[in-house]
Amino acid sequence: MQHWLAHDLSSLDAILDRAHAMAGSYLHGLPQRAAAATLPAAGLSGSAELPEQGIGAAAALKRFEHDYEALLSGSPGPRYFGFVTGGATPAALAADWLVSTYDQNTQRNGDTCAAAIEQQAVDLLGQLLGWPAEWTGVCVTGATMANYVGMALARQWAGHAYGRDVAADGVMGLPQIPVFAGSAHSSTLKALSMAGLGRSAVQSLPLLPGREALDVAALEDALSKHGDAPSIVVASAGTVNTVDFDDLAAIAALKQRYRFWLHVDAAFGGIAAASEPRRALMTGIELADSVTVDAHKWLNVPYDCALLYTAHLPLQIEVFQNHSAYLSAPVALADNFLHLAPENSRRFRALPLWMSLLAYGREGYAELVERHCAAAQYLGRLIESDPRFRLAAPVRLNVVCFTLANADKAALARLHQSLQHDGTAYLSPSMLNGQPILRVAICNWRTTLADMDLTFAALQRLS
């Protein structure tokens, strides 16, 4: 055994103790840590010299701590409001540490319980959100991959409508399959590109006035003009900027008259259904053909974990089956995960989801949703109280979009930069109706109203 491998094997407890100490220092310091790191103006080198004999784990940990730890963001903390980023609940974090320790390949191959845990996690989340028990689900790396799985299934379904097994024979020669959408997330376009359907397949339809929600009448008109040929409809259950929802029930009702695959992107908005009063937003989702939901957003499970649910398990087997003498057969079982998603080697990413759902249950996640929605409403009122700011959209759930009242784009950019350097909170810049905005996405389990006060105080101070 190479010298450093032998040394580190005998020093394993000390190495893990040091990693634990580094993790504890980081986590306990999150409330005071800058929400976003300020990187060197000259940038960071993307190259490094590989040592011939290595330096050992302890020295590698020390180098990382010295050179890079201070340049990490405080993204697991209570005032990181960029993108749609949750943190990691204590239960999920503990589980994620164990995931690397156990290092299981989550396949149904008879030598590990990992696939059974993933199946339970899929079922537990479905129970939390009130989704159909007959749906099957699979854990993937993120919403982009979940949307990809949904589009691959839609492609297979549409191929059958033309008498083609696309998984076996490809899409060459088939008519282009139109994809109708309103405020489709950019990851859907990426998924369509990967699935061979093409970004240009998307036909963006009108939105309701002042909304990010699809005009269902315009959708019906487009479907009617398309005739009986198969198509795909991508609906939003929580847009990124304003958390607006398409009318899923009205869209699903059109399936009685038109032939289309309904994919619902509920990446983070779907978690609103954890709170019973919010569940009506998802009315009609039970008629979807595939649904994306992200666990490393509002569910506060560490990267990387998202899920794709579908009512079409046989199609999933057709698309993702993997034939090999040394792999399990692609039979239609809900926990036959090797044959349900793109990966063959599958990290045990379901364990943090499973453990967090059991640890906090319905009550815990309902409280999380309601606390974040209340915090967003509170921050919205604070912003409205200051004449220097104005809301750019109504506060619907857990996201606040605002801009400067004088619509000074350069001043808004300076405010965003100043806020990042200040470190109190991190907000994402975005665009809404062609105008620049700042958006506050409240997803972290640690976040309270006190964090809204600190954030608003920083905005006032830096404006």
N, C-alpha and C positions, 0 to 999 in steps of 0.2 A: 504494500500500500504506500502510495506517495507520502512523503514526510508530513505535509500540512494536513492531508486527509486523516492520517493516523493521529496527529496531534489534536485536531479538532474533534475527532471522535472521543478521545479521552477527556476533552475539555468541554463537551457538549453542554453540560449544565451551566457552566460559567458563561458560555456564549449566549445561551438563551436568557440567562439572568441579565446580561448586559442589554440584549434586545428589549427585554421587558422593562428595564429601567429607562431606556430611551423612549419607548412607547408611553410609559407612564408620565414622563416629563412633558412630552408633547401634548398628551390628552389633558393633563391637569392645567397646562398653560394655555389651552385654547381660548378661554374667556378674555385673556389679555393679549393673545397673539394677534398680529396683524391678519385681517381676514384674507388679504391677498398679498403675496410677497412682491417686493419691488426688485426686479432682476437688474443685474449690472447693465449700464448703458451700452457697454460694448458687446453684450450678449454672453452666452455661455458656449464653451467649446463643445463641439459634437464629437470630438475625437479623444481617445485615451490610448496610452501605450500598455499593451498586455505584458505583464511580468512573466519572465521565463519560468520561474519556479513558484510563483504565487507569493502572497504575503500572509495568508492565514485569515480566518474569519474575524478574529478580534481586531486585527489591524485594518481589515476592510471595513468593518463597522465604524472604527475610529475615523477612517478617512471620510466615509460618507457623512458622519456626524459633523466633522470639522468643515468640510467643503460645501455641503449641500443642505444640511438640515434646516439652516436658517432661511433657505430660499424656497422652502415648501409653503404653500398657502395654508390658511387655516380653514380649509374647506369642510372639515367635519365639525366646525364650530357653529355657534348660535347666530352669527351675523354674516355668514357667507350666503348671499342671496343671488349669486350668479347662476346662469343657466337654469336648470331645475335640479338642484343637487341636495339630496338628503345627507344625513350623516350615517352613523352606524349605532344602533341601539346597543346597550351593554351586552345583551344576549347575543345579538348578531355578531358583534365584534369578537366575543369569546369563541363563538362557533367558527368564525372565519380563521382565527388562529389555529383551531383544530383541523380545519380543512387542509391546510398545508402540512400539518403533522401527519394526518391519516393518509393524505395523498392518494385517494381512491380514484379510479377511473370508473365513472358512474355509468356502467353498462349492466344489462341484465344477463350476466354470464355465470351466475351461480356461485361466485366466490366472495360476494360482498353484499351487505344490506343497503348500499348507497342508493340503488335504484328504487327500493321500497321507500326510503326516506324522501326522495324526490317526488315520488307519486303522492305521498302523504302531504308534502308541502304544496303541491299543485291543488290537491283537494281542499286543504285548509284555507288557502287563499280564495278559492272559489266560494267556499262557505262564507268567508268574511265579506265578500262582495255581493253575495246573493246570486251568483251566476249558475247556469244550468248544471246539474250534477252529471249529466251525460256528456258534457264537454270533456275532451282530453286536453292535456297541456304538457308543455315541455319547457325546461329552463334553458335559456341561451344567454349570450354574453350581454346583450343590451337591446334597446328598442329597435335599433337599426336591423339587427339580426332577426328579431321577432317579426318586423315588417317584411323582411326578406322571405322568411318562411311562409308568411301569409300570402305574399305575391307568388311564390313558387307553387303553392297549393292552388291559387286562383288560375295560374297558367295551366296547370294540369287539368283542372275542371273545364276550362275553356277549350283545351285541346280535345277532350272527350266530346264536347259539343260538336266539334268538327270531325269526329271519328278518328282522332289521332291520339296515341299515347305519347305525349310530349316527352315524358321522362325517358322513354326508350328511343324515340325517333327524332326528337328536337322540334323546333318551331319553324324551321325553314319551309317556306311555301305557304304557311298559314296567313290569313289576313291579319293585319294589325288589330290587336285587342284593345279597344279604347278604355281608358281609365278616367272616370268622372270623379271630380273632387272639388271641394271648395278651398279650405285652408289646409291643404295637405302639408305635413311636415317635410322638411327637406330630406329626411332619412327615407321617406317613401320613394322619392325620386332616385335615390341611391339604390334602394332595393329593386326598383324596376330596371335599373341599368344592370345590376348583377344578375337578375332573373332573365335577362334577354328580351324583356318586353319593351325596354327603351324609355328614356325620360320623355321623349316626344309623344308617347302614348297618352300622357296626361292631358285632359281637356279641362281647364280650370273654368268652373261655372260661377255665375254671379253669387254674391253674398247678400244677406239681408241688410237693409240700410242700417248703418252704424254698428254692424255686428261683424264677427268673424265666422258666422254660421252660414251654412249652405242654404241657398234659396231652393227649397224642395220643388217648387213649381218649375224652375229652370232645369232641375235634374230630370223631372218627368218629361219635359219637352225634349231634352237631349236623348233620353231613352226611347221615346216614341219615334224620333227621327232615325235612330239606329236600327229599329226594327227588331226582328227575332234573333239576331246574331248575339252571341255572348259578349258581355262586357264586365268591367269591374268597377265597383263604387267604393271609394275610400272615404269613410266618415270620420270626423274628429269628435272625440269625447274629452275635450279639454285642450284648446289651442294653447300654444306656448306663451303668447303675449297676454291674452286676456282671459284665458281659461273658458272660452266660449264652447258651447256644445251644439253640434248639429242635432236636428230633430230626428233621433234614431228611430222612433216609432213610425213617423211619417215616411222615412226612407225605407224602413223594413216593409211597410205596407205595400210599397210599389213592387215588391217581389211577387206579389200575386198576379201581376199583369206583365212584368218584364223579366227577361232572363239576365240576371247579373249576380256576380259574387259580391257579397257585402263584407268588406274588411273594416273593422273599427279600430282606429288608433286611439287607445285609451291609456297611453304610456304613463302619464301621471294623473290625469283627471279621473281615470277610472277608480282610483283609490278613494275618491270622495264617497263612493258607495259604502265604505266602511262605517259611515255615519248614516243611520237610517233616514233622517230627514233629507239627506242629500241624494238618496238612491233614485228618486224620481228623475233625476237628470239622465239616468241611463235607461229609462224605459224604452223598450224595443231592442236592447242589446242582445236579448236572449234569442233573437232571430238572425243574428250575425253568423257568417260562415267562418270567420277567423277574427281574433281579437288580440291586440298587443297590450301588455301591461308591464310596467317597469318596476322592479323591486328596489333598485338603487336610487330611486327618487323619493317619493313620499312615504314609502314603506320603511325607509331608513335601514336598508340592508347594504353592506359594502359592495363596491364594484367587484366583479361584474355579474349582474344577475337581472334578467328580464324573463318574461314568459310569453309564449304564444299559445292561446287556447283555440281549439277548432271543434267543429261538429262533424269533421270529415276525416276520421282516422284512416280509413282505407286509402284515401288519396295521399295522405302523409306517408304511408308505407310505400306507395308507388314511387314517390319522388325521392325519398331519402334512404331507401333500403340499400344495404351494403352487403354484397355477396362475397363470402370468403370461406375457405375451408376451416379457418380457425375462429370464426365469429358466429354468434348465435344466429339462428335462422330468422328472416324478416317476417315473423308472424304478427298478426294484428292484435298486439297487446298494448295497453295504455302505458306500461312502464318499460317498453322495449325501446329505450331512448336512443340507442345506437342508430336505429332506423327511423327516427322521428325528427332529426335535426341535422345540420351540416356537419357537425363535429363527430369524429370517431373517438378521439381522446377527449373525455368530458370531465372537467373539474367538478368536484363535489360541491358546486356552488349553491345547491339547494339547502344545505345544512344550516347556514345562517338564516335563511327565510323560515325554515321549519322551526328553528329554535326561537326566533323572535315572535312568530305567530303564537307559539305555545306560551311563551313567557308573558305576553301582554294581552293576548286574547281580543275579543270583540271590544271590550270596554276600553282597553288601552289604545287601540287604533282609532276608535271613534273619538276619544278625547283628543288625540293628536290632531285629527282632521278639524275638529271644532275649535281647538285652541289656535291653530294656524289661520283659520278663516276669521276668527275674532281679531287676531293680530293684524291681519291685512286690512280689515275694516277700520281698526284703530289708526293704523298708519295713514290710511286714506283720509281720515278726518283731520289728522295733523297736517297733512300736505294741503288740504283744502283751506286750512285756517291761516296759511301763510300766503300773502298775495304774490310772493315771488315765484310760486309754483302753481301748476294746475294739473289735475288728473287728465291723462290722455285717454282713459277708458273707465267705465264703471268697475268697481272692485267686485268681482263675482265670487271668487273662492279665496285662493291663497296667493294671488299675484297682484301687485300694485304697479301700474304703469303711469309715469308722470313725466313732465317736462317743465321747462322754465316758462313762466307766463309770457315773457317777452319774445319767446320763440327764437332766441339767439342760439343758433346751432354751435357756434364756436364756444360760447360760454358754457353750453351744456357739456361739450367735450372736455373743457377745462375742469368743470365740476367733477366729472367722472374720474379724470386723472388725479385730481386733488384728493378725492375720496379714497382712491386706491393707495396713494402715498400716505394718507392719514392712517389708514389701517383699521378704522373703527368698523367698517362694513364694506362688503364688496357687492356691487350691483352690476348687472349686465347692460351694456348699451344695446339697443335694438331699434327697429323701424316699425312704425305703425301708421298706416294710411299715407305712406310716403314721407313721414316726418320722423326725425330721430327722437328717441325717448330713452329713459332709464327705467329698468324694471326690477322689482324686488320680488323674488320667488321664495316664499317662506315654506320650507320643507323640513327643517332640521328639528329633531326631537327635543333639542335643548332650548329652542327659541321660545321666549316669553314676551310679554308686553314691555318689560324693561328693556329688551333689545330694540324694540321699536322706538322707545324714547331716546336711547343712545344713538341710533341711526339718524333719527330726525334732528337731534341736536347737532350732529356732525354735518348734516346737509345745511342747516342754518348757518353754522359757523363758517363753512367753506364756500357758501354762495356769494 
